[in-house]
Amino acid sequence: MTASPKKLTASIEGEYLVIRVPMNPKPVRSASGKTLVVASSHGNKETEVQVQGKPVFVGVNAYIYPGK
């Protein structure tokens, strides 16, 4: 049996939208090569969170600049 892939999750905690994105075990070079990606949603993803009865979509990229 294979493990299910980690995925972005979101929830509402009080007045905050809390987003959890799995981190890469090791930063990977971005497509442009200018940054190292530490976590990404890989595009906009639909979450289980709803506002006014509509699903909330989230897109996240977390990165570092090499050499800084």
Backbone as CSV, one residue per row, in Angstrom:
resi,resn,N_x,N_y,N_z,CA_x,CA_y,CA_z,C_x,C_y,C_z
1,MET,0.847,-1.177,0.000,0.000,0.000,0.000,0.890,1.237,0.000
2,THR,0.585,2.222,-0.855,1.373,3.446,-0.913,0.767,4.495,-0.001
3,ALA,1.637,5.328,0.544,1.161,6.410,1.413,0.476,7.468,0.569
4,SER,-0.572,8.064,1.140,-1.245,9.137,0.407,-0.359,10.377,0.420
5,PRO,-0.343,11.129,-0.675,0.511,12.315,-0.723,0.019,13.378,0.250
6,LYS,0.959,14.123,0.791,0.594,15.231,1.671,-0.076,16.299,0.832
7,LYS,-1.019,17.019,1.421,-1.702,18.047,0.660,-1.951,19.275,1.515
8,LEU,-2.273,20.349,0.847,-2.618,21.586,1.513,-3.918,21.397,2.278
9,THR,-3.971,21.923,3.491,-5.219,21.941,4.252,-5.455,23.366,4.737
10,ALA,-6.698,23.700,4.945,-7.059,25.024,5.446,-8.206,24.879,6.427
11,SER,-8.248,25.805,7.377,-9.330,25.820,8.350,-9.520,27.253,8.824
12,ILE,-10.667,27.491,9.432,-10.926,28.794,10.039,-10.784,28.611,11.543
13,GLU,-9.904,29.403,12.134,-9.689,29.373,13.584,-9.895,30.784,14.100
14,GLY,-11.068,31.005,14.684,-11.413,32.359,15.118,-11.572,33.248,13.900
15,GLU,-10.809,34.327,13.833,-10.860,35.248,12.700,-9.716,35.013,11.718
16,TYR,-9.081,33.837,11.782,-7.932,33.547,10.936,-8.211,32.393,9.979
17,LEU,-7.753,32.537,8.765,-7.703,31.427,7.823,-6.334,30.799,8.027
18,VAL,-6.303,29.554,8.468,-5.048,28.869,8.755,-4.760,27.891,7.624
19,ILE,-3.607,28.061,6.994,-3.220,27.239,5.848,-2.023,26.399,6.253
20,ARG,-2.114,25.112,5.973,-0.993,24.210,6.243,-0.556,23.599,4.922
21,VAL,0.727,23.777,4.610,1.293,23.260,3.370,2.504,22.413,3.744
22,PRO,2.571,21.175,3.272,3.737,20.347,3.588,5.022,20.986,3.052
23,MET,6.069,20.920,3.842,7.369,21.451,3.413,8.122,20.384,2.630
24,ASN,8.935,20.832,1.679,9.812,19.919,0.959,10.897,19.448,1.926
25,PRO,11.281,18.170,1.879,12.357,17.699,2.759,13.655,18.484,2.534
26,LYS,13.875,18.912,1.294,15.035,19.715,0.937,14.537,20.752,-0.068
27,PRO,14.892,22.044,0.100,14.433,23.051,-0.869,14.807,22.653,-2.299
28,VAL,13.888,22.914,-3.233,14.117,22.577,-4.643,14.121,23.855,-5.477
29,ARG,14.934,23.874,-6.506,15.062,25.050,-7.363,13.731,25.334,-8.061
30,SER,13.362,26.597,-8.127,12.133,27.016,-8.812,12.314,26.877,-10.318
31,ALA,11.217,26.993,-11.045,11.269,26.883,-12.512,12.183,27.949,-13.113
32,SER,12.193,29.146,-12.527,13.042,30.222,-13.052,14.490,30.051,-12.626
33,GLY,14.707,29.267,-11.579,16.051,29.063,-11.064,16.523,30.147,-10.115
34,LYS,15.675,31.131,-9.844,16.084,32.261,-9.010,15.911,31.997,-7.517
35,THR,15.026,31.068,-7.160,14.758,30.806,-5.748,14.758,29.308,-5.484
36,LEU,14.747,28.971,-4.180,14.604,27.588,-3.741,13.263,27.467,-3.024
37,VAL,12.413,26.586,-3.506,11.059,26.433,-2.968,11.089,25.507,-1.756
38,VAL,10.566,25.996,-0.628,10.509,25.181,0.587,9.131,24.574,0.803
39,ALA,8.098,25.179,0.199,6.740,24.640,0.283,5.903,25.263,-0.829
40,SER,4.975,24.482,-1.382,4.130,25.004,-2.448,2.825,24.220,-2.519
41,SER,1.774,24.933,-2.890,0.502,24.263,-3.138,0.443,23.751,-4.574
42,HIS,1.419,24.139,-5.400,1.467,23.759,-6.822,0.220,24.241,-7.554
43,GLY,-0.003,25.536,-7.445,-1.165,26.141,-8.092,-2.273,26.409,-7.083
44,ASN,-3.374,26.935,-7.584,-4.519,27.234,-6.717,-5.289,25.958,-6.441
45,LYS,-5.585,25.725,-5.150,-6.274,24.508,-4.734,-7.556,24.859,-3.990
46,GLU,-8.591,24.096,-4.268,-9.849,24.252,-3.537,-9.682,23.645,-2.157
47,THR,-10.185,24.346,-1.136,-10.116,23.839,0.236,-11.510,23.439,0.697
48,GLU,-11.573,22.846,1.874,-12.866,22.486,2.463,-13.523,23.691,3.137
49,VAL,-12.776,24.777,3.289,-13.296,25.984,3.929,-14.300,26.652,2.999
50,GLN,-15.391,27.133,3.591,-16.389,27.858,2.813,-16.655,29.220,3.435
51,VAL,-16.869,30.206,2.581,-17.266,31.548,2.991,-18.509,31.889,2.185
52,GLN,-19.563,32.249,2.878,-20.857,32.538,2.252,-21.300,31.379,1.361
53,GLY,-21.020,30.146,1.821,-21.453,28.947,1.109,-20.619,28.587,-0.108
54,LYS,-19.518,29.292,-0.318,-18.666,29.026,-1.489,-17.281,28.568,-1.036
55,PRO,-16.687,27.614,-1.769,-15.372,27.116,-1.366,-14.285,28.176,-1.545
56,VAL,-13.326,28.155,-0.636,-12.186,29.064,-0.682,-11.046,28.362,-1.417
57,PHE,-10.429,29.059,-2.360,-9.282,28.554,-3.101,-8.031,29.252,-2.575
58,VAL,-6.924,28.504,-2.508,-5.681,29.043,-1.975,-4.524,28.636,-2.875
59,GLY,-3.602,29.571,-3.110,-2.347,29.296,-3.803,-1.198,29.816,-2.959
60,VAL,-0.238,28.945,-2.647,0.846,29.317,-1.746,2.193,28.895,-2.325
61,ASN,3.159,29.795,-2.251,4.552,29.474,-2.553,5.406,30.061,-1.438
62,ALA,6.227,29.230,-0.814,7.175,29.689,0.195,8.565,29.360,-0.319
63,TYR,9.442,30.371,-0.310,10.748,30.145,-0.922,11.825,30.953,-0.216
64,ILE,13.062,30.603,-0.512,14.212,31.344,-0.015,15.083,31.728,-1.216
65,TYR,15.887,32.763,-1.010,16.842,33.163,-2.043,18.178,32.508,-1.716
66,PRO,18.745,31.764,-2.654,20.057,31.157,-2.368,21.104,32.251,-2.193
67,GLY,22.018,32.035,-1.269,23.115,32.990,-1.066,22.779,34.175,-0.200
68,LYS,21.543,34.254,0.336,21.202,35.386,1.214,21.127,34.921,2.645
